Each structure stands twice: as C-alpha cells, then as structure tokens.
Amino acid sequence: MFTSIASPEAFDAFIAQHGAALIYFGGADCGVCQVLRPKVEALLEQRFPQLAAALVEAPEQPEIAGQQRVFTLPTVVIYFDGHELLRKVRNFTPTELAEELERPYGLYFG
C-alpha cells in the first residue's frame, strides 16, 4: 500500500503528484514503527482510500527526514495540495489520526 520514497526528488514529486498524501516516516530498527505501520495501512484502506500513502525509511534517507524536520520516529505527515496539514509524532493511535483526518478528508474528497 505504501509507496517507498528513496530520494528528495521522489518525495517532492510524490507530494506534487497527489493532492492528498500521507507520508509515514519510520525505520527498520524502530519497534513502535513496525507495530504502528500495519495499523495505519489498515486505517487508510478502510476509511481513507483516496489518500495516497508513502513510506520514508528515515535512517536510510536522512536528507529527506532533515528537510521535513522529522527527528523522532514514527512520524506521520499529512499534506493537502502540497501543504502540511497535520503531523503526528511517536505517541499517537490510529484512532487519533482518524479523528483528526476525517474532516479535512471529507471536505477535500466530499
């Protein structure tokens, strides 16, 4: 479900190409990331299917993480029309993410 992003150029292109996008910053050595990622994927499939989703492995892509001010994992950043709308860092649940995303998603795709 997540598109893998491996360069700053690919990141910029993904945001430009998709009007609404979720970027999941995680890492292979991050236990919280590994537990939360499948839950976020399931949430997107069930409730927000039109939201484009991408994965940035932050330890492997420090330039992207730095440019996006991501210093803690996991971090989820939501973009609408190329602008950051929502950022959730480390201690959040899929339910919290859904509650905060529901209104802007409905307005954008409604």
C-alpha positions as CSV (number, residue, x, y, z in Angstrom):
1,M,0.0,0.0,0.0
2,F,2.8,2.4,0.9
3,T,4.9,3.7,-2.0
4,S,8.6,3.7,-1.0
5,I,10.4,7.1,-1.3
6,A,14.2,6.9,-1.7
7,S,15.2,10.5,-2.7
8,P,14.3,14.1,-2.0
9,E,13.3,14.4,-5.7
10,A,11.0,11.4,-5.4
11,F,9.5,13.0,-2.2
12,D,8.8,16.3,-3.9
13,A,7.3,14.5,-7.0
14,F,5.0,12.4,-4.8
15,I,3.7,15.4,-2.9
16,A,3.2,17.4,-6.2
17,Q,1.5,14.4,-7.9
18,H,-1.0,13.7,-5.2
19,G,-3.4,16.3,-4.0
20,A,-3.8,14.5,-0.7
21,A,-0.9,12.4,0.7
22,L,0.2,10.7,3.9
23,I,3.9,10.2,4.5
24,Y,4.9,7.7,7.1
25,F,8.5,8.2,8.4
26,G,9.7,5.0,10.1
27,G,12.7,2.8,10.4
28,A,13.5,-0.9,10.5
29,D,15.0,-0.7,14.0
30,C,12.1,1.2,15.4
31,G,9.8,-1.1,17.3
32,V,6.9,1.4,17.5
33,C,7.2,2.0,13.8
34,Q,6.9,-1.7,13.0
35,V,3.8,-2.1,15.2
36,L,2.0,1.1,14.1
37,R,2.6,0.9,10.4
38,P,0.2,-2.0,9.6
39,K,-2.5,-0.3,11.7
40,V,-2.1,2.9,9.7
41,E,-2.2,1.0,6.5
42,A,-5.4,-0.8,7.5
43,L,-6.9,2.6,8.6
44,L,-6.2,4.1,5.2
45,E,-7.6,1.1,3.3
46,Q,-10.8,1.1,5.4
47,R,-11.6,4.8,6.0
48,F,-9.4,7.0,3.7
49,P,-8.8,5.0,0.5
50,Q,-8.3,8.1,-1.7
51,L,-5.3,9.3,0.4
52,A,-2.0,8.5,-1.3
53,A,0.5,6.9,1.1
54,A,4.2,6.8,1.0
55,L,6.9,5.4,3.3
56,V,10.3,7.1,4.1
57,E,12.8,4.9,5.9
58,A,14.3,7.9,7.8
59,P,17.6,6.3,8.9
60,E,18.3,5.4,5.3
61,Q,17.1,8.8,4.0
62,P,18.4,11.4,6.5
63,E,18.3,14.1,3.9
64,I,14.5,13.8,3.4
65,A,13.9,13.4,7.2
66,G,16.0,16.5,7.9
67,Q,14.3,18.6,5.2
68,Q,10.9,17.7,6.6
69,R,12.0,18.3,10.2
70,V,11.5,14.7,11.3
71,F,13.7,13.9,14.2
72,T,11.5,11.3,16.0
73,L,10.1,8.0,14.7
74,P,7.4,7.2,13.8
75,T,6.1,10.5,12.3
76,V,3.1,10.8,10.1
77,V,2.7,13.9,8.0
78,I,-0.5,14.7,6.0
79,Y,-0.3,17.0,3.0
80,F,-3.3,18.6,1.1
81,D,-2.5,20.5,-2.1
82,G,1.2,20.4,-1.3
83,H,0.9,21.9,2.2
84,E,1.4,20.2,5.5
85,L,-1.9,20.0,7.4
86,L,-1.3,17.5,10.1
87,R,1.7,16.0,11.9
88,K,1.6,13.1,14.4
89,V,4.7,12.1,16.2
90,R,5.6,8.9,18.2
91,N,2.8,8.6,20.7
92,F,-0.4,8.5,18.7
93,T,-3.1,6.0,17.9
94,P,-4.7,5.2,14.6
95,T,-8.0,6.4,16.2
96,E,-6.5,9.8,17.0
97,L,-5.2,10.0,13.5
98,A,-8.6,9.1,12.0
99,E,-10.4,11.7,14.2
100,E,-8.1,14.5,13.1
101,L,-8.1,13.4,9.4
102,E,-11.8,12.8,9.0
103,R,-13.0,16.4,8.5
104,P,-10.3,17.6,6.0
105,Y,-10.5,14.4,4.1
106,G,-14.3,14.7,3.8
107,L,-14.0,18.3,2.7
108,Y,-11.4,17.5,0.1
109,F,-13.0,14.4,-1.4
110,G,-16.6,15.1,-0.4
